[in-house]
Amino acid sequence: MDDMIGIIEGRFDENMEIAYMRVLITGSNGFLGSVLTPMLLQVGHEVVALDNFMYRQTSLADCCADPKFTLYP
């Protein structure tokens, strides 16, 4: 599965800055997803992750406790 990132939903504040995003990351346990997911969660965005765990990595284990993180295997 290739890494792919898409914005499902987004809201902007009065200065047209991104205030909130719900982001879908496919291949989320790969290199790009494992770097972007914690960064997006840290700034307050919601992340929906999709991965088949073909290589059995555990790079998203720390993100699982975040209520704004949803993982679909």
C-alpha positions as CSV (number, residue, x, y, z in Angstrom):
1,M,0.0,0.0,0.0
2,D,1.5,3.4,-1.0
3,D,1.4,6.3,1.4
4,M,-1.3,8.8,0.6
5,I,-2.6,11.7,2.5
6,G,-6.0,13.4,2.0
7,I,-8.0,16.0,3.9
8,I,-11.4,14.7,4.7
9,E,-12.6,17.9,6.4
10,G,-11.1,21.3,7.3
11,R,-12.1,24.5,9.0
12,F,-10.5,27.9,8.8
13,D,-10.4,30.7,11.3
14,E,-11.1,34.4,10.6
15,N,-7.6,34.9,9.2
16,M,-8.1,32.1,6.8
17,E,-5.5,29.9,8.7
18,I,-6.3,26.2,9.1
19,A,-7.9,25.8,12.5
20,Y,-8.8,22.1,12.2
21,M,-8.3,19.2,9.8
22,R,-9.5,15.6,9.7
23,V,-6.8,13.9,7.7
24,L,-6.8,10.4,6.1
25,I,-3.4,8.8,5.9
26,T,-3.1,5.5,4.0
27,G,0.0,3.4,4.6
28,S,0.0,5.2,7.9
29,N,2.5,2.8,9.5
30,G,5.1,3.5,6.9
31,F,7.7,6.2,6.9
32,L,5.6,9.2,5.9
33,G,2.6,8.2,8.0
34,S,4.7,7.5,11.1
35,V,6.3,10.9,10.9
36,L,3.2,13.0,10.0
37,T,0.6,11.3,12.3
38,P,2.2,12.4,15.6
39,M,2.9,15.8,14.2
40,L,-0.7,16.4,13.1
41,L,-2.0,15.0,16.4
42,Q,0.3,17.3,18.4
43,V,-1.1,20.5,16.7
44,G,-4.7,19.3,17.4
45,H,-5.8,17.8,14.1
46,E,-7.7,14.5,13.9
47,V,-6.1,11.6,12.0
48,V,-7.8,8.7,10.4
49,A,-5.1,6.0,9.6
50,L,-5.4,3.1,7.3
51,D,-2.7,0.4,7.0
52,N,-2.5,-3.3,6.3
53,F,0.6,-3.8,8.6
54,M,2.4,-5.8,6.0
55,Y,5.8,-5.2,7.7
56,R,4.4,-5.5,11.2
57,Q,5.8,-2.2,12.4
58,T,4.7,-0.6,15.6
59,S,5.5,3.0,14.8
60,L,2.0,4.3,15.6
61,A,1.8,2.6,19.1
62,D,2.2,5.9,20.9
63,C,-0.6,7.5,18.9
64,C,-3.2,4.9,19.9
65,A,-3.9,6.6,23.2
66,D,-4.9,9.9,21.5
67,P,-8.7,10.3,21.2
68,K,-8.2,12.2,17.9
69,F,-6.6,9.1,16.4
70,T,-8.6,6.4,14.6
71,L,-6.8,3.3,13.1
72,Y,-8.4,1.0,10.5
73,P,-6.3,-2.1,9.8
